Amino acid sequence: MNKKWRGIVEQFVLISAVFLVFLLAFEDQIVVPVWLQSFGRLHPLVLHFPIVLLILLMAWEFFRFTREASPWIDTAEQWVSDAWISGAALTGLTTIFGLFLSKESGYSGDTLFWHKWAAVTLFIVFSGTYWLRNLSFYQKLNSRLLIGFMSILLISTGHFGSELTHGDGFVLEPFQQRKQIYLEDAIVFDHMVKPIFEKKCMSCHNPEKKKGDLDLSSKEGILKGGKSGKLFVTGKPEISLLLERIHLPLEDKKHMPVSGQPQLTDEEKMILALWIKGNATFTKKVMELPATDSLRIMGNTLFNSVLDGATNYDFSEASQETIDELTNEYRTIATVAKNSPALRVHIFNKNEFNSKKLEELVAIKKQIVFLSVAKMPVKDSDLLTIAQFENLERLELNFSNITAKGLLALKTLTHLKSISLSGTQVNYQDLQVAMQGFKKLQSIYLWDTPLTVEDLKALSTKFKSVQIIGGFKDDGKNPLKLNPPELKNTSTIFDTKAPLTLFHTIKGVEIRYTLDGTPIDSSKSPIFDGNVLINSNTRIRARAFKAGWIGSDEAVFEYYKCAITPDSVTVVLPLNRVHQANGPKSFFDRNLGTFSANAPAWANFWTGVRNNDMELNLNFKTPKTISIVSLRIMEELTTGIFPPQAIEIWGKTSANGAFKRVHIMKVPVPKETRFHELYAIDVKFKPTLFSEMKIIAKPLEKIPQWHGAKDKRALLLVDEIFLN
């Protein structure tokens, strides 16, 4: 650097110092104009280079007085001097930009105070050292003291800056041991909702940095909301601001968290939605939620129960090869906790079950601590196999064919702590004998068994250390609500006809249903008798009723008919990068998607478009007569997923003919937000012979004005197409 330029840079450093003093002296009175705010926001961008330069220069300075004089040292020293004053200038510029940024709304508190003054002091010491390092008294000791002081200032500035950006304790978080939370102790807000705010939101919305005047670090701040209003409406996630912002398209400027920050996963979004739907409680425990509550089910997977996760097991792990070999479509095997050798095993699919399915598990008999064969046709003889699972702690035999006498075979299970016998035909006399053999038993579940209230009381008296859970006994005063009916079908897509297979887990339940979309009438709607055939696209509504119980909520099931399958499918226009599913094969693979549109590729059956039409070519080797084309779509208006604005059907009657438009259907645009739904749009037209068909679904070009993403293009998602 020549003398002229060196002088200019030195003057810039001095001017920066004077300007900083002015800014600090009149900080409370200064209002940064809009055009300067953009420079302030360059602070995070420009700070990295002077930091790196400062570290290199301090390293040079630390060893400066230990080197012997030489020509290359003199040359390097000249470069270091130039770099030092340049670094000081950049540090001053970065500090000024930082002060501009701090004047924006949302920045305050002790962290900002210490970050600001550590940065200003670092600039002053760094700049002053440039002039001091050429004076005679500046020797080895003074040099290293200054370098040490600058190192402390640099680390402090970076530490407080990271906490402003990423939240309190960001630097030391990897070294902190988090307390193990067990299901029995887990609180919905503290252990499911609050961690989401801490990881994804509080870097911008904390007491030190309240972007949008929103502080998510306390209950009071969450309930107060920010300058845009309340965060949520309890019980109504579909109209809550929090859910609206996190579901906006990523490119929307109101989307939260902002682009470039870690985004919420589908699971985290669902937790927030379910928490708000459940009236956003701050004190309720996970275990206080109903067993069928979606948030409770998610909690079961997030937290280990004391029974399953608190033990340090002394047996070895089963080989992954063995676990993979035993895992199949009717049996799941998983560890009970991270890095634990203990295994949970669930067996399901009643039609596939036989004794051999249990005998195969002997290969991992030491590792199984949880076994569920609920609703399986397990007999007393099968309990001899289960008795070999020597470390078994929890056993679910609900609605099986075992008897209390058969339980005597399990007396060798010295670790058994919990056993579920609900829905079985156990009797008191044999059960109380069998229970004497379970030395560590803590709980036994006896819902819906022949045992009377007196029997349950007698067991509680005899086995004081065991919790006897007898369930609900109807006295006519406190009726319980039935759970909704379920469906046995593995797939609801069929070629010509399909049986309706409604069922309920509680005996004696009456299931009423409708096939025309009308609500269920508890006295007039038909009673399901097992002899209903479905022969077209049908929405089934069903409810369960039983004397002495409150009728269940309504269950809705969709049956889809697809009598014709094309010989080949071509996607003409590109699909969205993240919504490609299995390409052209996806539209006729009979895999129905769920609301996890952004799930991993192996679990995502949704194809989508936003910036162009969804255009498909279908080819038939033998011409087919078709009069209905149905597209199954996802509608989730809060996230910008809308129905198409139009669907066009084009066709050829011969291989050499030209395409002609057969039909166009315009789809009504939703006039207000509504609960999300999966459904088929039926496009009906006069029967037409096709050798080749073109289907064009047009995404909504402009989202309505009532929506937060108004005027933007909507996302269109389709998982299946049905031809009839």
Order of alpha helices (4+ residues) and beta strands (2+ residues): alpha-alpha-alpha-alpha-alpha-alpha-alpha-alpha-beta-beta-alpha-alpha-alpha-alpha-alpha-alpha-beta-beta-alpha-beta-alpha-beta-beta-alpha-beta-alpha-beta-beta-beta-beta-beta-beta-beta-beta-beta-beta-beta-beta-beta-beta-beta-beta
